[in-house]
Amino acid sequence: MVTGAGRGIGASIAVKFAQAGADVALAARSVSQLEEVKARIEKLGRKALVIPTDMSDRDQVLHLVDTDMISEAIGTDPGIAGQARQSGAAEAVDACGGLRGSRAVPGK
């Protein structure tokens, strides 16, 4: 799972993960930018899931770490979702915003 994946560092990280053989969940506010990154990843033969997310919106972040949605779409259980399931909380970090984008999100 990569947040801030629509452009810049986040997009580069997502593509590098795909080049290394990973399927990737992509999160950011801009659907059109996410779709462009998804296309790049799919050209590499990997799966990508677009999840429009505003990291400042608690409900959207909770949706982002929904283990079942991600595992059904790309067949993996990303670490952050597994941690959220076990601890009842997840820390979501905006890859492009660093600490500015960090949020502690209590479980559902």
Buried (B, 14 or more C-beta within 10 A) or exposed (E): BBBBBBBEBBBBBBBEBBEEEBBBBBBBBEEEBBEBBBEBBEEBEBBBBBBBBEBEEEEBBBBBBBBEBBBEBBEBEBEBBBBBBEEEEBBBBBBBBEEEBEBEBEEE
